[in-house]
């Protein structure tokens, strides 16, 4: 995605090293030399791109660019400690934190566009949107009450509010979550798959005693009492079950967890009676965890 980084740095003089970092991230970069430029009449301003993201280190810059409807990244450094740098949800402490992927995420978040996370042989996984609400309600209706694949945890009738809150906070704050899964060619909704924090009610106990199995993905020793890990969850739409989708999603998500989230251990917690789901997890490379 071609995005232009507009740098409005007012409190320090950027070095050649800084410029090289910035230009390596965005092919088209606008460097504003004077903060006062933004107070000029619009016909005297440099041509501003439609797909632009602003990097600024001042409160004044944040206010002005926010008024111009641009996504703004605040840059905190030693010489602007007097600035509050509020008014934007994005803040970096070093220019090395910038990357093409980061700019893309800021753009998508600002415009409320769900991010596509990964692609498999037959599917793509993306963040959920409010348009998925009917499909999610239908998917939950196909699950048993104790199924870990259920998305909505609240009372019936609160689904819209729950999904809205989930989209707003889960992905930006944690950097992961449960994603919608769609068929590549048709865009058909196939189910959900992704990650969540270990359930506080089940994370430290022997689930086998309650009819649950824990299946571990990852190499090396693992201690449920001390090691960090995520749980993986998935639910396949009833009409497309038994076609190998779960196995396909699990394998792709495990690679994503290790390569992108830098999480070495992932656990699937599955009711022992759900033999198809257990088989999918084991065939995707998981091993039964005996506590």
C-alpha positions in Angstrom: 0.0 0.0 0.0 1.5 3.3 -1.1 1.4 5.7 1.9 3.1 9.1 2.2 4.7 9.9 5.5 4.4 13.6 6.2 7.0 14.6 8.8 6.3 17.7 10.8 9.1 17.6 13.4 9.4 20.9 15.3 11.4 20.3 18.4 14.6 18.8 17.0 16.7 18.9 13.9 16.6 15.5 12.1 19.9 14.0 11.2 20.8 12.4 7.9 20.4 9.1 9.7 16.9 10.0 10.7 16.1 11.0 7.2 17.4 7.7 5.9 15.1 5.8 8.3 12.1 7.8 7.3 12.8 7.6 3.5 13.4 3.8 3.8 9.8 3.4 5.2 7.8 5.6 2.8 8.7 5.9 -0.9 7.1 9.3 -1.0 8.0 11.5 2.0 7.1 15.1 2.6 9.5 16.9 5.0 8.0 20.1 6.3 10.8 22.4 7.4 8.9 25.1 9.1 6.0 24.4 11.5 4.4 27.7 10.5 3.8 26.4 7.0 0.6 24.8 8.3 -0.9 28.2 9.2 -0.5 29.5 5.6 -3.6 29.7 3.3 -4.3 26.3 1.7 -3.2 27.5 -1.7 0.3 28.2 -0.4 0.8 24.8 1.3 2.7 22.1 -0.5 0.6 19.5 -2.3 -0.7 17.2 0.4 -1.3 13.5 -0.5 -4.7 11.8 0.0 -3.0 8.8 1.5 -0.8 10.6 4.0 0.2 9.8 7.6 1.7 12.5 9.8 4.6 12.1 12.1 4.9 15.1 14.5 6.6 15.8 17.9 4.4 18.7 19.1 0.9 19.3 20.5 0.3 22.0 18.0 1.1 19.6 15.1 -1.3 17.0 16.5 -4.1 19.6 16.7 -3.5 21.0 13.3 -3.2 17.7 11.4 -6.1 16.2 13.3 -8.2 19.1 12.1 -7.1 18.3 8.6 -8.4 14.7 9.0 -5.0 13.0 8.8 -3.9 10.1 11.0 -1.2 11.3 13.3 1.7 9.5 14.9 3.3 11.3 17.9 7.0 11.1 18.3 8.3 11.5 21.9 12.0 12.3 22.5 14.3 14.0 25.0 13.7 17.5 23.7 9.9 17.5 23.7 9.2 16.3 27.2 7.1 19.4 27.8 4.6 18.3 25.2 1.6 16.2 26.3 1.3 14.4 22.9 -2.3 13.5 23.5 -5.1 13.6 20.9 -3.8 10.6 18.9 -3.7 6.9 19.9 -0.3 6.4 18.2 3.0 7.3 19.8 6.5 6.1 19.2 9.7 6.6 21.3 12.1 5.9 18.4 12.0 6.4 14.6 13.2 2.8 14.3 9.7 1.8 15.5 8.4 3.0 12.1 7.8 0.4 9.4 5.7 -0.1 6.4 3.5 -2.6 8.3 3.1 -0.1 11.1 2.0 2.7 8.8 -0.4 0.4 7.1 -1.9 -0.6 10.5 -2.3 3.1 11.5 -4.0 3.9 8.2 -6.4 1.0 8.5 -7.2 1.7 12.2 -7.8 5.4 11.5 -10.2 4.6 8.7 -11.8 1.7 10.6 -10.9 -0.8 8.0 -10.4 -4.4 9.3 -6.8 -5.6 8.8 -6.2 -8.8 6.8 -3.9 -10.9 9.0 -2.9 -13.9 6.8 -3.8 -16.1 3.9 -3.9 -19.9 3.7 -4.3 -22.2 0.7 -8.1 -21.7 0.5 -8.9 -18.8 2.9 -7.9 -15.5 4.3 -8.2 -14.3 7.9 -9.0 -10.7 8.8 -10.2 -8.7 11.7 -13.9 -8.8 12.4 -16.2 -6.0 11.4 -19.7 -5.0 12.3 -20.8 -6.5 9.0 -20.0 -9.9 10.4 -22.6 -9.7 13.1 -25.3 -11.9 11.5 -22.8 -14.6 10.6 -21.3 -14.6 14.1 -24.7 -14.9 15.7 -25.5 -17.8 13.3 -22.2 -19.4 14.0 -22.8 -19.3 17.8 -26.2 -20.9 17.4 -24.5 -23.9 15.9 -22.2 -24.4 18.9 -22.9 -26.2 22.1 -23.2 -24.0 25.2 -19.8 -25.1 26.6 -18.0 -24.8 23.2 -14.8 -22.7 23.2 -15.7 -21.7 19.7 -18.5 -19.5 20.9 -17.7 -15.8 20.2 -20.3 -14.0 22.3 -20.0 -14.4 26.0 -22.7 -12.1 27.2 -26.5 -12.3 27.4 -28.6 -12.7 24.2 -29.4 -9.3 22.8 -26.1 -7.7 23.7 -24.2 -9.1 20.6 -24.0 -5.9 18.7 -22.5 -4.0 21.7 -20.1 -6.8 22.5 -18.8 -7.0 18.9 -18.4 -3.2 18.7 -16.4 -3.1 21.9 -14.3 -6.1 20.8 -13.3 -4.5 17.5 -12.5 -1.2 19.2 -10.3 -2.5 21.9 -9.1 -6.1 21.3 -7.0 -5.7 18.1 -5.4 -2.3 18.8 -4.6 -3.0 22.4 -3.5 -6.7 22.3 -2.4 -7.0 18.7 -4.3 -10.2 18.2 -7.7 -11.7 18.7 -10.3 -13.9 17.0 -10.5 -13.3 13.3 -13.1 -13.9 10.6 -12.2 -16.6 8.1 -13.4 -16.2 4.5 -13.1 -18.3 1.3 -10.6 -16.7 -1.0 -12.6 -17.0 -4.3 -16.1 -16.2 -3.0 -15.6 -14.2 0.2 -17.9 -16.6 2.0 -17.7 -16.5 5.8 -16.5 -19.9 7.0 -16.0 -19.3 10.7 -13.6 -17.7 13.2 -10.1 -18.5 14.4 -7.4 -16.8 16.4 -6.0 -16.2 19.8 -7.1 -15.1 23.3 -5.5 -15.0 26.8 -5.8 -18.2 28.8 -9.2 -18.5 30.6 -8.7 -17.6 34.2 -11.0 -20.4 35.2 -9.0 -23.0 33.3 -5.5 -21.8 32.8 -3.8 -23.3 35.8 -5.8 -26.4 36.5 -5.9 -30.0 35.1 -8.7 -29.7 32.6 -8.6 -33.4 31.8 -10.5 -34.0 35.1 -13.3 -31.9 33.7 -13.5 -33.6 30.3 -11.2 -31.1 28.6 -8.0 -31.7 26.8 -5.0 -29.3 26.4 -3.1 -29.6 23.2 0.3 -27.9 23.0 1.9 -26.3 19.9 5.5 -25.3 20.2 9.0 -26.7 20.8 11.0 -27.0 24.0 9.9 -27.4 27.6 6.7 -25.8 28.8 5.5 -24.9 32.3 1.8 -23.9 32.6 2.6 -22.2 35.9 5.3 -19.9 34.6 5.6 -19.7 30.8 3.6 -17.2 28.8 1.3 -18.6 26.2 -1.8 -17.9 24.2 -4.8 -20.1 23.6 -6.0 -20.8 20.1 -9.7 -21.0 19.3 -11.6 -21.8 16.2 -15.2 -22.5 15.1 -16.1 -23.8 11.6 -19.5 -23.0 10.1 -21.7 -26.1 10.2 -22.2 -26.3 6.4 -18.4 -26.5 5.7 -17.2 -28.8 8.4 -15.2 -31.9 7.8 -13.4 -30.4 4.9 -10.0 -29.8 6.6 -10.5 -26.1 7.2 -9.7 -26.2 11.0 -6.3 -28.0 10.4 -5.5 -25.4 7.6 -6.3 -22.5 9.9 -4.4 -23.9 12.9 -1.2 -24.4 11.0 -1.2 -20.9 9.6 -2.1 -19.3 13.0 0.7 -21.2 14.8 3.2 -19.9 12.3 1.8 -16.4 12.7 2.0 -16.6 16.5 5.7 -17.7 16.4 6.9 -15.4 13.6 4.8 -12.3 14.2 3.6 -12.4 17.8 6.9 -14.0 19.0 4.9 -16.5 21.2 6.6 -19.9 21.3 3.8 -21.8 23.0 0.2 -22.0 22.0 -2.5 -24.2 23.7 -5.8 -25.4 22.3 -8.3 -26.3 25.0 -10.9 -28.7 23.6 -13.7 -30.8 25.1 -12.6 -34.4 24.8 -16.0 -35.3 23.3 -15.3 -33.1 20.3 -13.3 -35.7 18.5 -13.2 -33.9 15.2 -11.7 -30.8 16.7 -9.2 -32.9 18.7 -8.1 -34.7 15.6 -7.7 -31.5 13.7 -5.5 -30.0 16.4 -3.3 -33.1 16.7 -3.0 -33.5 12.9 -1.9 -29.8 12.7 1.1 -30.6 14.8 -0.1 -30.4 18.4 0.7 -32.8 21.2 -1.5 -33.8 24.1 -0.4 -31.9 27.2 -0.5 -34.2 30.3 -0.4 -32.1 33.5 
